[in-house]
Amino acid sequence: MCIRFFILLLSVLFSVCTASAQTISGYSVKWNTQSENSAGSMPCGGGDIGLNVWVENGDILFYISRSGTFDENNTLLKLGRVRLKLTPNPFGNEFSQELNPEEGCVYIKGRDGNITSKVHIWVDVFNPVINVDISNNQGMKIEAFYENWRYQDRWLRKNESNQNSYKWAAPKDPVTKKDKVRFEGNKVLFYHQNQGETVFDVTVAQQGLDEVKSLINNPLHNLVFGGYMEAKGFKASDISEGVYANTDFRAWKLESEKPLKNSNIRIKLHTAQTPDITVWKAGLEKPVVSDLKENKQWWTDFWNRSFIHITSDNDSKAKEVARNYQLFRYMLGCNAYGDYPTKFNGGLFTYDPQYTDTLYRFTPDFRKWGGGTHTAQNQRLVYFPMLRSGDFDMMKSQFDFYNRILPAAELRSKVYWGHEGACFTEQIENFGLPNPSEYGWKRPDGYDKGMEYNAWLEYQ
């Protein structure tokens, strides 16, 4: 009898709590005006891809980021920017842009006179595919631009190497090497291919590990990352140039062959380590199908397994705290299955740095504290809470990171000190060695090679 009563009591309490609780839809963010620039962007993503989405002067724009896209300097490069134009422009008299965390997407709606349009932007959780679904009440001309600021080699300016593993001690005339971008039929193909010496080679030599170099995992060697943009009923058009946020770029345009009421613009991404670009392209071209229903179900399960709802009607600060918690967890969910853990310094959602600090008039690739460099104490702040929220599947990226670099940590102990064990440092590269500038380029003769010559880090 006591057990039955206890179960009944729990059922009643659960019903009361469920009835009074909010749902995740209550934490959506909706804007009724367009943004001034990329600082007014919304996060959108899934799987291991993040987008910064905003509407500016009637154009829909978004940056593309993906986990693991490291260049020769170990900068976490963005994969470009997309710009969409609808003609006639529907974003006139009425406009709204909504981040819908419940479905993991962004909706953009507009009305101008008798013209209406709805744009649904979402990222496939299960496949590296970005979808832009456009629904108009009448046929419109649609233009899709792939914009790239790395169409040529870019020399890195003073302080700009903070985005890579060289940080404040970059070699003379550091450069971000250019991407390859071209039309292939009615697609835009784009990719970055690491070639030649990388910061991995420089760091191994600096730290006296050349003799065991082949035993250390090298994530930068022959790394290729990029993708293509396409849309049914679109044709390759022209190439133009422009400037956004003080950064020049080149744009490859696809345009609809005739006015369309409905359209799907699709961007497929692929990353692989191979010296043969045809092998990478073969991987990119493997057919995949995005299932919107399946993706919505993933986000439903994500929100149902763990939540914190504050339902006070009078405490606006409490509601703000609750909303911020949901939105931060949502951004972590956008890199649930990345090859690399979400970095503490912006994750997949950095944007043009001048809108954060006017001193940094650099490209959208810029971020402080590097790309391939991981700061252990800061990373724990991102991943420890997942134990509490039940996001165990999302923790795998953090564990995989240390599993991959375990051989390097063991080699450090063996080579430097002649014993078994593993030595992981605080400022650690994605190949398991200390960040070279934190390790120290000007070290005293006889200083222990296993230690960083750095007052803050030598014993961490």
CORTAJO-V431875 format. One record per residue. RES is the residue in one small letter. OMEGA is omega in degrees with one decimal (NA if undefined). BURIAL is + if it has 16 or more other ideal C-beta (glycine too) atoms within 10 Angstrom, else -. Layout:
# CORTAJO-V431875
res: <RES/RES>
omega: <OMEGA/OMEGA>
burial: <BURIAL/BURIAL>
This chain:
# CORTAJO-V431875
res: <m/c/i/r/f/f/i/l/l/l/s/v/l/f/s/v/c/t/a/s/a/q/t/i/s/g/y/s/v/k/w/n/t/q/s/e/n/s/a/g/s/m/p/c/g/g/g/d/i/g/l/n/v/w/v/e/n/g/d/i/l/f/y/i/s/r/s/g/t/f/d/e/n/n/t/l/l/k/l/g/r/v/r/l/k/l/t/p/n/p/f/g/n/e/f/s/q/e/l/n/p/e/e/g/c/v/y/i/k/g/r/d/g/n/i/t/s/k/v/h/i/w/v/d/v/f/n/p/v/i/n/v/d/i/s/n/n/q/g/m/k/i/e/a/f/y/e/n/w/r/y/q/d/r/w/l/r/k/n/e/s/n/q/n/s/y/k/w/a/a/p/k/d/p/v/t/k/k/d/k/v/r/f/e/g/n/k/v/l/f/y/h/q/n/q/g/e/t/v/f/d/v/t/v/a/q/q/g/l/d/e/v/k/s/l/i/n/n/p/l/h/n/l/v/f/g/g/y/m/e/a/k/g/f/k/a/s/d/i/s/e/g/v/y/a/n/t/d/f/r/a/w/k/l/e/s/e/k/p/l/k/n/s/n/i/r/i/k/l/h/t/a/q/t/p/d/i/t/v/w/k/a/g/l/e/k/p/v/v/s/d/l/k/e/n/k/q/w/w/t/d/f/w/n/r/s/f/i/h/i/t/s/d/n/d/s/k/a/k/e/v/a/r/n/y/q/l/f/r/y/m/l/g/c/n/a/y/g/d/y/p/t/k/f/n/g/g/l/f/t/y/d/p/q/y/t/d/t/l/y/r/f/t/p/d/f/r/k/w/g/g/g/t/h/t/a/q/n/q/r/l/v/y/f/p/m/l/r/s/g/d/f/d/m/m/k/s/q/f/d/f/y/n/r/i/l/p/a/a/e/l/r/s/k/v/y/w/g/h/e/g/a/c/f/t/e/q/i/e/n/f/g/l/p/n/p/s/e/y/g/w/k/r/p/d/g/y/d/k/g/m/e/y/n/a/w/l/e/y/q>
omega: <-179.0/-179.4/179.6/-179.9/-179.8/178.4/178.9/179.5/178.0/-179.8/179.0/179.8/179.8/179.9/179.4/-179.0/-179.1/-178.5/-174.9/-175.2/172.4/170.5/-176.6/179.1/178.6/-178.7/176.4/179.8/-177.1/177.0/178.6/174.3/178.7/-176.7/177.0/-176.9/-175.0/175.9/176.3/-178.5/178.7/175.9/176.7/-179.3/178.7/179.4/175.4/-176.0/176.9/176.7/165.5/-172.4/174.1/177.2/-174.9/179.9/177.3/179.0/172.2/-179.6/168.7/170.5/178.5/174.3/176.3/177.8/171.1/-177.4/-174.5/178.4/-176.7/179.4/-177.0/168.0/174.4/-174.0/167.1/-177.8/176.2/-179.5/177.3/177.5/179.6/177.2/174.5/179.8/0.2/-173.9/-177.5/-173.0/-176.2/-175.0/-179.3/-179.3/171.3/174.4/-173.6/167.9/-178.5/-177.9/-179.5/179.8/-179.6/-174.3/174.7/174.9/175.6/-177.9/178.5/174.8/174.4/-173.9/-179.9/179.8/176.8/178.9/174.9/-179.0/-178.1/-178.5/-179.0/-178.8/179.8/178.8/-170.0/179.5/-178.2/-175.4/175.0/-179.3/172.4/-179.3/-176.1/177.2/179.0/177.8/174.1/-177.8/178.6/169.5/-179.7/177.1/178.4/-178.2/167.5/-175.0/-175.9/179.9/176.6/177.3/173.9/175.5/179.9/176.4/-177.9/-177.1/179.7/-179.6/-176.7/179.3/169.9/178.4/-177.1/-173.9/177.6/179.4/-174.3/-175.7/-178.0/174.4/-179.3/177.0/178.7/-175.5/166.5/-175.7/-173.0/173.1/170.2/179.0/178.0/170.1/168.8/-170.4/178.2/174.5/166.3/178.1/-179.5/176.7/172.4/-178.5/179.1/-179.5/175.8/-178.0/176.8/178.3/173.7/-179.1/-179.0/-177.0/178.5/179.5/-179.2/-172.0/171.2/-175.9/-178.3/-176.9/179.3/-175.5/-176.7/-179.5/-177.5/178.4/-179.3/-176.3/-175.8/-173.9/177.5/179.4/177.3/178.2/-178.6/-178.6/175.6/175.7/-179.8/174.4/179.0/-179.4/178.5/177.3/173.9/-175.6/-175.1/178.5/-178.7/179.0/179.3/179.1/173.0/179.0/176.2/179.1/178.6/-179.0/173.2/-174.6/175.7/-171.4/164.0/179.3/-179.6/-178.6/176.3/177.4/-175.7/171.6/-178.1/-179.0/172.9/174.7/-170.6/176.6/-178.9/-176.6/176.6/177.0/178.8/172.9/-179.6/176.2/-173.9/-176.2/178.0/176.1/177.5/-179.1/177.9/176.1/179.3/-173.1/175.2/-175.3/172.4/179.7/177.3/-179.4/-176.4/-179.6/179.6/178.6/177.2/179.7/178.1/-179.7/176.1/179.0/179.3/-177.7/-177.0/-174.5/-179.3/177.9/172.4/179.1/175.2/-168.4/-178.9/179.1/-171.4/-173.3/-177.6/179.0/178.0/178.3/179.6/177.9/-179.8/180.0/-179.0/176.7/-179.4/-175.0/177.5/177.9/176.0/-179.7/174.8/178.6/178.8/174.8/-177.0/-171.0/179.8/173.7/-179.8/179.3/175.7/179.7/-177.2/-171.5/175.1/179.9/179.0/-167.4/172.6/178.8/-175.3/-168.7/-178.2/179.0/172.0/179.6/-175.5/176.7/-175.2/178.5/-175.0/-178.2/177.7/178.0/-171.2/168.1/173.7/176.0/166.0/-179.6/179.7/177.3/180.0/-179.6/-167.3/-175.7/178.5/178.6/-179.3/178.8/178.3/-168.4/178.3/-178.1/-179.6/174.4/-178.0/-176.0/178.2/-179.1/-173.5/-178.7/-179.6/-179.8/-175.5/180.0/-179.8/178.4/179.0/179.1/-178.6/176.2/-179.4/-175.2/178.2/178.6/178.0/179.3/178.0/178.2/178.8/179.3/-176.0/-175.1/-173.7/-170.1/173.9/176.9/178.9/179.4/-179.6/-179.3/174.5/179.5/-177.0/176.2/-168.3/179.9/179.4/171.7/167.8/178.7/177.1/173.4/-171.8/-179.5/174.3/176.9/174.7/178.5/179.5/-174.3/177.8/176.2/177.5/179.5/-177.2/-177.0/179.3/-176.9/174.6/176.8/-169.5/-173.4/-176.8/-165.9/-167.1/-179.7/179.9/NA>
burial: <-/-/-/-/-/-/-/-/-/-/-/-/-/-/-/-/-/-/-/-/-/-/-/+/-/-/+/+/-/-/+/-/-/+/+/-/-/+/-/+/+/+/+/+/+/+/+/+/+/+/+/+/+/+/+/+/-/+/+/+/+/+/+/+/+/+/+/+/+/+/+/+/+/+/+/+/+/+/+/+/+/+/+/+/+/+/-/-/-/+/+/-/-/-/+/+/+/-/+/+/+/+/+/+/+/+/+/+/+/+/+/+/-/-/+/-/+/+/+/+/+/+/+/+/+/-/+/+/+/+/+/+/+/+/-/+/-/-/-/+/-/+/+/+/+/+/+/+/+/+/+/-/-/+/-/+/-/-/-/+/+/+/+/+/+/+/+/-/-/+/-/-/-/+/-/+/+/-/+/-/+/-/+/-/-/-/+/+/+/+/+/+/+/+/-/-/-/+/+/+/+/-/+/+/-/+/+/-/+/-/-/-/-/-/-/+/-/+/+/+/-/+/+/+/+/+/+/+/+/+/+/-/-/+/-/+/+/-/+/-/-/-/-/+/+/-/+/-/+/+/+/+/+/+/+/+/-/-/-/+/-/-/+/-/+/+/+/+/+/+/+/+/-/-/-/-/-/-/-/+/+/-/-/+/-/-/-/-/-/+/-/-/-/-/+/+/-/+/+/-/-/+/+/-/-/-/+/-/+/-/-/-/-/-/-/-/-/-/+/-/-/+/+/-/+/+/+/-/+/+/+/+/+/+/+/+/+/+/+/+/+/+/+/+/+/+/+/+/+/+/+/+/+/+/-/-/-/-/-/+/-/+/+/+/+/+/+/-/+/+/+/+/+/+/+/-/-/-/+/-/-/+/+/-/-/+/-/-/+/-/+/-/-/+/-/-/+/+/-/-/+/+/-/+/+/-/-/+/+/+/+/+/-/+/-/+/-/-/-/-/-/+/+/-/+/+/+/+/+/+/+/+/+/+/+/+/+/+/+/+/-/-/-/-/-/-/-/-/+/-/+/+/+/+/-/-/+/+/-/->
